[in-house]
Amino acid sequence: MMAGGDITAASAEEDAGIPYVVLAGDGGASAVGPGDVDDGSRLTQLGYKQELSRSLSAISNFAVTFSIVSILTGLTTTFDTGLTFGGPVTMVYGWPVVGVFTLLIGLSMAEICSSYPTSGGLYYWSAKLCGNEWGPFASWITGWMVRKREEPSLPTAAYNGDAAAMDSGHARLHQLGYKQELKRDLSVLSNFAFSFSIISVLTGVTTLYNTGLKFGGPLTMVYGWFVAGFFTMAVGLSMAEICSSYPTSGGLYYWSARLSGKEWAPFASWLTGWFNIVGQWAVTTSVDFSLAQLIQVIILLSTGGNNGKGYLASKYVVICFHGGILLLHGLLNSLSITWLSFFGQLAAAWNLLGVFVLMILIPTVATKKASAEFVFTHFNTENDAGIHNKLYIFVLGLLMSQYTLTGYDASAHMTEETKNADKNGPKGIISAIGISIIVGWGYLLGITFAVTNIPYLLSTDNDAGGYAIAEVFYLAFKSRYGNGVGGIICLGVVAVAIFFCGMSSVTSNSRMAYAFSRDGAMPLSSLWHKVNKQEVPINAVWLSAFISFCMALTSLGSLVAFQAMVSIATIGLYIAYALPIFFRVTLARKSFIPGPFNLGRYGVLVGWIAVFWVATITVLFSLPVAYPVTKDTLNYTPVAVGGLLIITVSWWLLSARHWFRGPITNLDT
């Protein structure tokens, strides 16, 4: 309600103790009446300025919502559905049933709205109602993508023992003997985002969907996903517990040093560190190479497909794609952590949104769909690998799931840049695994419901040249619209997700290299440990990109050699995960001092389950994948992992044992 054009009216209200707002208009200044003042005051209490014109009446507010609910729109659009499923009875009696429950939802929302009357609505309510710890994540999920609220910056200079109010992760880093050299600016959401975008179900499932179809098909993928997911969560919980106690960028190798005792610390740290960093480089290599191959398939389909004389890039063009992708990742990782945090959150949102869009869109568009019986019970035993034992086939099919659920140690490597890392680092690990398990299963189901002919999807004679998911996307749109353009666009969505996955992988690689060189474990350590003015380990970033490119060069000589190289991405990395957990449940069983996040009395049990699973998959994924075994069909995983073990141990015995002493504190340097 507007008072007269004289400012005196506003002054009178102010004198009565009621705050007022003066609005400028064509007719001069006028004061907001008491009814509007309460809204303005509440908005101010919530931390916002009044920037929008507050001129809607109750009837106007109602009108906006009523026109969106729009009975004419809803009934007209879905009247066919009502007639098809139940007809008049369903529509006439179902309407009040739905209405009653909708009113309950509306009443609950109205109550919350009365307390938090902001334009942000739902996502703002989630932030306020979930508390400080989970507020940002709840707000993110509710609102998809929101601007992070300004938070008071935490100290990042050298630790002052008199500073009582210090970030808990910063204080713990000081207790562990390290200076704060990287900018500690990541929230729990940002920490989660890096691990979630590296796990990237769009990347892992898309890349190895052929393996899942070939070895077991739908049954292996649908149920094997939860088998791998259960044990992966056990590994993640054990890692999260240790991370809470030792939140440093070194992550796994630092944990091994602290948990194995003084006598074994240097060797345990050395072995874990090299398996971890080489495994990470292999992850980046495999992710970016898979993106280069997907780009090749997109070009092939865009130019007519395999059966329409489309352009199939040579291996030299593919390696150029790979090099260009790594160059972009190096440039992005040269930016400040503020930008990386933004891109990390964007990557998480893209992966999450992309999964939901594709899992609904592809089976909806496809004119031919698989039955529920096929998706949940069909076990594919037909393959060209000469393997017919069902248990053996199921085991080999698990590789798709286990390869996907890898890389969540990124949350540990980002702890020196994460606020309250002793709490938020573990949250990042666990939430990344848990959410990936849920959305990944949904993606698998959605895509598999569009699968009707497994042999054709795996055949190199199809339009995508044997790239199964690309063929699924392409055929879904081609069968309905006469062309596969929509499928190619969907592949573009996956390509962007893989790009973000590779970007986050380089981020994790560089932090591991920074920490490992800080302790003098790498050749030219002083070079890789340097940080620039933006507090980014710039040399470690480009080292990681360069080594990943060199590892991919093996594909030019032999794809078998390349597969051996990237096999370290799964087995080698999981061995690095298991080593500190093994030390936690053996040598440090009684001496381990847990951090804020811990598993209590179940810590040892969960740790043993994790170690058992890693030992199991190390054996299973080293088995032959084709018979008869020849030089072209041999599984070179044990050769690659064994070779890394021999090199690492030999280097230790011949040289490193004389000068490497494990993690070195640097507070006095």
MITINU-11324 format. One line per 4 residues: number of its first residue (from 1); for each residue x, y, z of C-alpha. Coordinates in steps of 0.5 Angstrom, whole numbers, padded with zeros to 4 digits. Layout:
# MITINU-11324
NUM) X Y Z ~ ...
END
This chain:
# MITINU-11324
1) 0000 0000 0000 ~ 0003 0007 -0002 ~ 0003 0013 0002 ~ 0002 0020 -0001
5) 0008 0023 -0005 ~ 0010 0027 0001 ~ 0016 0024 0005 ~ 0013 0027 0012
9) 0009 0021 0012 ~ 0015 0016 0012 ~ 0018 0020 0017 ~ 0012 0020 0022
13) 0012 0012 0021 ~ 0020 0012 0023 ~ 0019 0016 0029 ~ 0014 0011 0031
17) 0019 0006 0031 ~ 0017 0003 0024 ~ 0023 0002 0019 ~ 0021 0005 0012
21) 0023 0004 0005 ~ 0023 0010 0000 ~ 0021 0008 -0007 ~ 0023 0013 -0013
25) 0018 0014 -0018 ~ 0015 0018 -0023 ~ 0011 0022 -0018 ~ 0017 0023 -0013
29) 0019 0019 -0007 ~ 0014 0015 -0003 ~ 0014 0011 0003 ~ 0012 0004 0004
33) 0007 0002 0008 ~ 0007 -0002 0015 ~ 0004 -0008 0011 ~ 0010 -0008 0006
37) 0015 -0006 0011 ~ 0015 -0013 0015 ~ 0017 -0016 0008 ~ 0023 -0012 0007
41) 0025 -0013 0014 ~ 0025 -0020 0013 ~ 0029 -0020 0007 ~ 0034 -0016 0010
45) 0034 -0021 0016 ~ 0036 -0026 0011 ~ 0041 -0022 0008 ~ 0039 -0019 0002
49) 0037 -0012 -0001 ~ 0030 -0010 -0004 ~ 0032 -0010 -0011 ~ 0026 -0012 -0015
53) 0020 -0008 -0014 ~ 0015 -0010 -0009 ~ 0008 -0008 -0012 ~ 0005 -0015 -0013
57) -0002 -0016 -0009 ~ -0004 -0022 -0006 ~ -0009 -0023 -0012 ~ -0003 -0022 -0017
61) 0001 -0027 -0013 ~ -0004 -0032 -0014 ~ -0005 -0031 -0021 ~ 0002 -0032 -0023
65) 0002 -0039 -0020 ~ -0005 -0041 -0022 ~ -0004 -0039 -0029 ~ 0002 -0044 -0029
69) -0002 -0050 -0026 ~ -0007 -0048 -0031 ~ -0012 -0053 -0031 ~ -0013 -0052 -0039
73) -0006 -0054 -0040 ~ -0005 -0060 -0036 ~ -0012 -0063 -0038 ~ -0012 -0062 -0045
77) -0004 -0064 -0046 ~ -0005 -0071 -0042 ~ -0013 -0072 -0043 ~ -0010 -0078 -0048
81) -0007 -0081 -0042 ~ -0013 -0081 -0037 ~ -0017 -0084 -0042 ~ -0012 -0090 -0044
85) -0010 -0091 -0037 ~ -0017 -0092 -0033 ~ -0021 -0087 -0037 ~ -0027 -0084 -0033
89) -0026 -0087 -0027 ~ -0019 -0086 -0026 ~ -0020 -0079 -0028 ~ -0026 -0077 -0024
93) -0024 -0080 -0017 ~ -0016 -0080 -0018 ~ -0017 -0072 -0019 ~ -0019 -0071 -0011
97) -0014 -0077 -0009 ~ -0008 -0073 -0012 ~ -0011 -0066 -0010 ~ -0011 -0068 -0003
101) -0004 -0070 -0003 ~ -0002 -0064 -0007 ~ -0005 -0060 -0002 ~ -0001 -0063 0003
105) 0005 -0061 -0001 ~ 0003 -0054 -0002 ~ 0001 -0053 0006 ~ 0008 -0055 0008
109) 0011 -0051 0002 ~ 0007 -0045 0005 ~ 0009 -0046 0012 ~ 0017 -0045 0010
113) 0015 -0040 0005 ~ 0012 -0036 0010 ~ 0019 -0036 0014 ~ 0024 -0035 0008
117) 0020 -0031 0003 ~ 0025 -0030 -0002 ~ 0025 -0031 -0010 ~ 0030 -0036 -0009
121) 0025 -0041 -0006 ~ 0026 -0048 -0006 ~ 0034 -0048 -0006 ~ 0034 -0043 -0001
125) 0030 -0046 0004 ~ 0034 -0053 0003 ~ 0040 -0049 0005 ~ 0037 -0046 0011
129) 0034 -0052 0013 ~ 0040 -0057 0012 ~ 0045 -0053 0017 ~ 0051 -0050 0015
133) 0055 -0057 0014 ~ 0050 -0059 0009 ~ 0047 -0053 0007 ~ 0051 -0052 0000
137) 0050 -0059 -0002 ~ 0042 -0059 -0001 ~ 0042 -0052 -0004 ~ 0046 -0055 -0010
141) 0041 -0061 -0011 ~ 0035 -0057 -0010 ~ 0037 -0051 -0015 ~ 0041 -0055 -0020
145) 0046 -0049 -0020 ~ 0046 -0043 -0015 ~ 0051 -0038 -0014 ~ 0055 -0040 -0007
149) 0054 -0035 -0002 ~ 0060 -0031 0001 ~ 0063 -0034 0006 ~ 0068 -0030 0011
153) 0075 -0032 0008 ~ 0080 -0037 0013 ~ 0087 -0035 0014 ~ 0092 -0038 0009
157) 0098 -0035 0012 ~ 0103 -0039 0016 ~ 0100 -0042 0023 ~ 0100 -0037 0029
161) 0100 -0042 0035 ~ 0096 -0036 0038 ~ 0090 -0036 0033 ~ 0084 -0040 0036
165) 0079 -0039 0031 ~ 0083 -0043 0025 ~ 0080 -0047 0020 ~ 0080 -0054 0023
169) 0084 -0057 0017 ~ 0089 -0052 0017 ~ 0090 -0053 0024 ~ 0091 -0060 0023
173) 0096 -0059 0017 ~ 0100 -0055 0022 ~ 0100 -0061 0027 ~ 0102 -0066 0021
177) 0108 -0061 0020 ~ 0106 -0057 0014 ~ 0106 -0050 0012 ~ 0099 -0048 0008
181) 0102 -0046 0001 ~ 0096 -0048 -0003 ~ 0090 -0043 -0003 ~ 0085 -0046 0002
185) 0078 -0044 -0001 ~ 0074 -0050 -0003 ~ 0068 -0052 0000 ~ 0065 -0059 0002
189) 0061 -0058 -0005 ~ 0067 -0057 -0009 ~ 0071 -0062 -0006 ~ 0065 -0067 -0007
193) 0065 -0064 -0014 ~ 0072 -0066 -0016 ~ 0071 -0074 -0014 ~ 0064 -0074 -0017
197) 0067 -0071 -0024 ~ 0073 -0076 -0024 ~ 0068 -0082 -0022 ~ 0064 -0079 -0028
201) 0059 -0085 -0029 ~ 0058 -0082 -0036 ~ 0065 -0083 -0038 ~ 0066 -0090 -0035
205) 0060 -0093 -0037 ~ 0060 -0090 -0044 ~ 0067 -0092 -0045 ~ 0067 -0100 -0042
209) 0059 -0101 -0044 ~ 0062 -0106 -0050 ~ 0065 -0110 -0044 ~ 0059 -0110 -0040
213) 0055 -0113 -0046 ~ 0060 -0118 -0048 ~ 0061 -0121 -0042 ~ 0054 -0122 -0039
217) 0050 -0117 -0042 ~ 0044 -0114 -0038 ~ 0045 -0118 -0032 ~ 0052 -0117 -0031
221) 0051 -0110 -0031 ~ 0045 -0109 -0027 ~ 0047 -0113 -0021 ~ 0054 -0113 -0022
225) 0054 -0105 -0021 ~ 0051 -0106 -0014 ~ 0057 -0112 -0012 ~ 0062 -0107 -0015
229) 0059 -0101 -0011 ~ 0058 -0105 -0004 ~ 0065 -0106 -0004 ~ 0067 -0100 -0007
233) 0064 -0096 -0001 ~ 0067 -0100 0004 ~ 0074 -0098 0001 ~ 0071 -0091 0001
237) 0069 -0091 0008 ~ 0076 -0094 0010 ~ 0079 -0088 0006 ~ 0075 -0083 0009
241) 0076 -0085 0016 ~ 0084 -0084 0015 ~ 0083 -0078 0011 ~ 0080 -0075 0017
245) 0086 -0076 0021 ~ 0091 -0074 0016 ~ 0088 -0069 0011 ~ 0094 -0067 0007
249) 0095 -0067 -0001 ~ 0099 -0073 -0001 ~ 0094 -0077 0001 ~ 0095 -0085 0001
253) 0102 -0085 0001 ~ 0102 -0080 0007 ~ 0097 -0085 0010 ~ 0102 -0091 0009
257) 0108 -0087 0012 ~ 0104 -0085 0019 ~ 0100 -0092 0019 ~ 0106 -0097 0018
261) 0111 -0095 0024 ~ 0118 -0091 0023 ~ 0121 -0097 0021 ~ 0117 -0099 0015
265) 0114 -0092 0014 ~ 0119 -0090 0008 ~ 0118 -0096 0004 ~ 0111 -0096 0005
269) 0110 -0089 0003 ~ 0115 -0090 -0003 ~ 0111 -0096 -0005 ~ 0104 -0093 -0004
273) 0106 -0086 -0007 ~ 0109 -0089 -0014 ~ 0103 -0094 -0015 ~ 0098 -0088 -0013
277) 0101 -0083 -0018 ~ 0103 -0088 -0024 ~ 0095 -0090 -0023 ~ 0093 -0083 -0023
281) 0097 -0081 -0030 ~ 0094 -0088 -0033 ~ 0087 -0085 -0031 ~ 0088 -0079 -0034
285) 0091 -0082 -0040 ~ 0085 -0087 -0041 ~ 0080 -0082 -0040 ~ 0083 -0077 -0045
289) 0084 -0082 -0050 ~ 0077 -0085 -0049 ~ 0075 -0078 -0051 ~ 0079 -0078 -0057
293) 0076 -0084 -0059 ~ 0069 -0082 -0058 ~ 0070 -0075 -0062 ~ 0073 -0080 -0068
297) 0066 -0084 -0067 ~ 0062 -0077 -0067 ~ 0066 -0075 -0073 ~ 0064 -0082 -0077
301) 0057 -0081 -0075 ~ 0056 -0074 -0077 ~ 0059 -0076 -0084 ~ 0055 -0081 -0086
305) 0057 -0087 -0081 ~ 0061 -0093 -0082 ~ 0056 -0096 -0088 ~ 0055 -0089 -0091
309) 0063 -0088 -0092 ~ 0063 -0083 -0086 ~ 0070 -0081 -0084 ~ 0074 -0085 -0080
313) 0080 -0082 -0077 ~ 0087 -0085 -0077 ~ 0090 -0087 -0070 ~ 0095 -0081 -0072
317) 0089 -0076 -0072 ~ 0086 -0080 -0065 ~ 0093 -0078 -0062 ~ 0093 -0071 -0064
321) 0086 -0070 -0061 ~ 0089 -0073 -0055 ~ 0094 -0068 -0055 ~ 0090 -0063 -0056
325) 0085 -0065 -0050 ~ 0091 -0065 -0045 ~ 0093 -0058 -0047 ~ 0086 -0055 -0046
329) 0086 -0059 -0039 ~ 0093 -0056 -0038 ~ 0091 -0049 -0039 ~ 0085 -0050 -0035
333) 0089 -0053 -0029 ~ 0093 -0047 -0029 ~ 0088 -0042 -0027 ~ 0087 -0041 -0020
337) 0083 -0045 -0015 ~ 0077 -0041 -0015 ~ 0076 -0042 -0023 ~ 0078 -0049 -0022
341) 0072 -0050 -0016 ~ 0067 -0047 -0021 ~ 0069 -0051 -0027 ~ 0069 -0057 -0022
345) 0062 -0056 -0019 ~ 0060 -0054 -0027 ~ 0063 -0061 -0028 ~ 0059 -0065 -0023
349) 0052 -0061 -0025 ~ 0053 -0063 -0032 ~ 0055 -0070 -0030 ~ 0048 -0071 -0026
353) 0044 -0067 -0031 ~ 0047 -0071 -0036 ~ 0045 -0078 -0033 ~ 0038 -0076 -0032
357) 0037 -0073 -0039 ~ 0040 -0079 -0042 ~ 0037 -0085 -0038 ~ 0030 -0082 -0040
361) 0031 -0079 -0047 ~ 0034 -0085 -0050 ~ 0029 -0091 -0048 ~ 0023 -0086 -0049
365) 0026 -0084 -0056 ~ 0027 -0091 -0058 ~ 0022 -0094 -0062 ~ 0024 -0101 -0060
369) 0025 -0103 -0053 ~ 0028 -0109 -0049 ~ 0023 -0112 -0044 ~ 0024 -0112 -0037
373) 0025 -0119 -0037 ~ 0031 -0118 -0042 ~ 0034 -0112 -0038 ~ 0034 -0116 -0031
377) 0035 -0123 -0033 ~ 0038 -0124 -0039 ~ 0045 -0127 -0039 ~ 0049 -0126 -0045
381) 0054 -0132 -0046 ~ 0055 -0131 -0053 ~ 0062 -0128 -0054 ~ 0068 -0129 -0059
385) 0073 -0130 -0053 ~ 0072 -0137 -0053 ~ 0069 -0136 -0046 ~ 0063 -0140 -0044
389) 0063 -0141 -0036 ~ 0058 -0136 -0033 ~ 0062 -0135 -0027 ~ 0068 -0133 -0031
393) 0064 -0129 -0036 ~ 0060 -0125 -0030 ~ 0067 -0123 -0027 ~ 0070 -0120 -0033
397) 0064 -0116 -0034 ~ 0065 -0113 -0027 ~ 0071 -0109 -0030 ~ 0066 -0104 -0033
401) 0063 -0102 -0026 ~ 0070 -0103 -0022 ~ 0073 -0098 -0028 ~ 0068 -0093 -0027
405) 0068 -0093 -0019 ~ 0075 -0090 -0019 ~ 0078 -0084 -0018 ~ 0075 -0081 -0011
409) 0082 -0081 -0008 ~ 0081 -0074 -0011 ~ 0078 -0071 -0005 ~ 0084 -0073 -0001
413) 0089 -0070 -0005 ~ 0085 -0063 -0005 ~ 0084 -0063 0002 ~ 0090 -0058 0003
417) 0085 -0053 -0001 ~ 0079 -0055 0002 ~ 0076 -0052 0008 ~ 0075 -0056 0015
421) 0078 -0061 0011 ~ 0078 -0066 0017 ~ 0071 -0067 0016 ~ 0069 -0064 0009
425) 0075 -0069 0005 ~ 0071 -0075 0008 ~ 0064 -0073 0006 ~ 0067 -0071 -0001
429) 0069 -0079 -0002 ~ 0063 -0082 0001 ~ 0058 -0077 -0002 ~ 0062 -0078 -0009
433) 0061 -0086 -0009 ~ 0054 -0086 -0006 ~ 0051 -0081 -0011 ~ 0055 -0085 -0017
437) 0052 -0091 -0015 ~ 0045 -0089 -0015 ~ 0045 -0085 -0021 ~ 0050 -0090 -0025
441) 0045 -0095 -0024 ~ 0039 -0091 -0027 ~ 0044 -0089 -0033 ~ 0045 -0097 -0034
445) 0038 -0098 -0034 ~ 0036 -0093 -0038 ~ 0041 -0094 -0044 ~ 0040 -0102 -0043
449) 0032 -0101 -0044 ~ 0034 -0099 -0051 ~ 0038 -0105 -0053 ~ 0035 -0110 -0057
453) 0040 -0114 -0061 ~ 0047 -0115 -0057 ~ 0051 -0118 -0063 ~ 0049 -0112 -0068
457) 0051 -0107 -0063 ~ 0058 -0110 -0062 ~ 0059 -0111 -0069 ~ 0064 -0107 -0072
461) 0060 -0107 -0079 ~ 0055 -0102 -0075 ~ 0054 -0095 -0077 ~ 0059 -0093 -0070
465) 0064 -0098 -0072 ~ 0062 -0103 -0066 ~ 0062 -0097 -0061 ~ 0056 -0100 -0057
469) 0053 -0094 -0054 ~ 0054 -0089 -0060 ~ 0050 -0094 -0064 ~ 0044 -0094 -0059
473) 0044 -0087 -0059 ~ 0044 -0086 -0066 ~ 0039 -0092 -0068 ~ 0034 -0089 -0062
477) 0033 -0083 -0066 ~ 0034 -0085 -0073 ~ 0029 -0090 -0072 ~ 0024 -0085 -0070
481) 0026 -0079 -0074 ~ 0029 -0082 -0080 ~ 0036 -0079 -0078 ~ 0041 -0080 -0072
485) 0042 -0072 -0071 ~ 0039 -0073 -0064 ~ 0044 -0079 -0062 ~ 0050 -0075 -0064
489) 0048 -0069 -0060 ~ 0047 -0074 -0054 ~ 0054 -0077 -0055 ~ 0056 -0069 -0055
493) 0053 -0069 -0048 ~ 0057 -0075 -0046 ~ 0064 -0072 -0049 ~ 0063 -0066 -0045
497) 0062 -0070 -0039 ~ 0069 -0074 -0041 ~ 0072 -0067 -0042 ~ 0071 -0065 -0035
501) 0073 -0072 -0032 ~ 0080 -0071 -0035 ~ 0080 -0064 -0033 ~ 0079 -0066 -0026
505) 0084 -0072 -0026 ~ 0089 -0067 -0028 ~ 0088 -0063 -0022 ~ 0088 -0069 -0018
509) 0095 -0071 -0021 ~ 0098 -0065 -0020 ~ 0096 -0064 -0013 ~ 0099 -0071 -0012
513) 0105 -0070 -0016 ~ 0106 -0063 -0012 ~ 0106 -0067 -0005 ~ 0110 -0073 -0007
517) 0116 -0068 -0009 ~ 0115 -0064 -0003 ~ 0117 -0070 0000 ~ 0123 -0071 -0005
521) 0121 -0077 -0008 ~ 0121 -0075 -0015 ~ 0126 -0073 -0020 ~ 0127 -0066 -0020
525) 0123 -0065 -0014 ~ 0124 -0058 -0013 ~ 0121 -0056 -0020 ~ 0115 -0060 -0019
529) 0114 -0057 -0012 ~ 0114 -0050 -0014 ~ 0107 -0046 -0014 ~ 0106 -0040 -0018
533) 0103 -0033 -0015 ~ 0096 -0036 -0016 ~ 0098 -0041 -0011 ~ 0097 -0047 -0016
537) 0103 -0052 -0017 ~ 0104 -0050 -0024 ~ 0110 -0055 -0026 ~ 0106 -0061 -0023
541) 0100 -0059 -0028 ~ 0104 -0059 -0034 ~ 0108 -0065 -0032 ~ 0102 -0069 -0031
545) 0099 -0067 -0038 ~ 0106 -0069 -0041 ~ 0107 -0076 -0038 ~ 0099 -0078 -0040
549) 0101 -0076 -0047 ~ 0107 -0080 -0047 ~ 0103 -0086 -0044 ~ 0098 -0085 -0050
553) 0103 -0086 -0055 ~ 0104 -0093 -0054 ~ 0097 -0094 -0058 ~ 0101 -0092 -0064
557) 0105 -0098 -0064 ~ 0100 -0103 -0061 ~ 0093 -0103 -0058 ~ 0095 -0109 -0053
561) 0101 -0105 -0050 ~ 0096 -0099 -0049 ~ 0091 -0103 -0046 ~ 0097 -0106 -0041
565) 0099 -0099 -0040 ~ 0092 -0096 -0038 ~ 0090 -0103 -0034 ~ 0094 -0099 -0028
569) 0088 -0094 -0028 ~ 0084 -0099 -0024 ~ 0089 -0105 -0021 ~ 0095 -0100 -0020
573) 0090 -0095 -0017 ~ 0086 -0100 -0012 ~ 0093 -0103 -0010 ~ 0095 -0096 -0008
577) 0088 -0095 -0004 ~ 0089 -0102 0000 ~ 0096 -0101 0002 ~ 0094 -0095 0008
581) 0088 -0099 0009 ~ 0092 -0105 0010 ~ 0097 -0102 0015 ~ 0091 -0099 0019
585) 0088 -0106 0020 ~ 0094 -0109 0022 ~ 0100 -0105 0024 ~ 0096 -0099 0027
589) 0090 -0103 0029 ~ 0091 -0100 0036 ~ 0095 -0094 0035 ~ 0091 -0091 0030
593) 0088 -0084 0033 ~ 0081 -0083 0029 ~ 0079 -0076 0026 ~ 0072 -0073 0027
597) 0070 -0078 0022 ~ 0071 -0085 0024 ~ 0067 -0092 0024 ~ 0068 -0093 0031
601) 0069 -0101 0033 ~ 0067 -0102 0025 ~ 0073 -0099 0023 ~ 0077 -0105 0023
605) 0072 -0110 0020 ~ 0070 -0105 0014 ~ 0078 -0104 0013 ~ 0079 -0112 0012
609) 0073 -0112 0007 ~ 0076 -0107 0003 ~ 0083 -0110 0003 ~ 0080 -0117 0001
613) 0076 -0114 -0005 ~ 0082 -0110 -0007 ~ 0086 -0117 -0007 ~ 0080 -0121 -0010
617) 0079 -0116 -0016 ~ 0087 -0116 -0017 ~ 0087 -0123 -0019 ~ 0080 -0123 -0022
621) 0082 -0118 -0027 ~ 0089 -0121 -0029 ~ 0086 -0127 -0032 ~ 0086 -0128 -0039
625) 0080 -0125 -0043 ~ 0080 -0129 -0049 ~ 0082 -0136 -0051 ~ 0086 -0139 -0054
629) 0092 -0135 -0050 ~ 0096 -0131 -0055 ~ 0101 -0125 -0056 ~ 0095 -0121 -0058
633) 0090 -0124 -0053 ~ 0094 -0124 -0047 ~ 0091 -0120 -0041 ~ 0097 -0116 -0040
637) 0095 -0113 -0033 ~ 0099 -0117 -0029 ~ 0105 -0115 -0033 ~ 0104 -0108 -0033
641) 0102 -0108 -0025 ~ 0108 -0113 -0024 ~ 0113 -0109 -0028 ~ 0111 -0103 -0024
645) 0112 -0107 -0018 ~ 0119 -0109 -0020 ~ 0121 -0102 -0022 ~ 0119 -0099 -0016
649) 0122 -0104 -0011 ~ 0128 -0104 -0015 ~ 0129 -0097 -0015 ~ 0128 -0097 -0007
653) 0133 -0102 -0006 ~ 0139 -0099 -0011 ~ 0138 -0092 -0009 ~ 0132 -0089 -0006
657) 0133 -0093 0001 ~ 0139 -0089 0002 ~ 0136 -0082 0001 ~ 0128 -0082 0002
661) 0126 -0082 0009 ~ 0118 -0081 0008 ~ 0114 -0075 0009 ~ 0118 -0069 0011
665) 0115 -0063 0015 ~ 0117 -0056 0012 ~ 0114 -0051 0017 ~ 0121 -0049 0019
669) 0123 -0048 0011
END
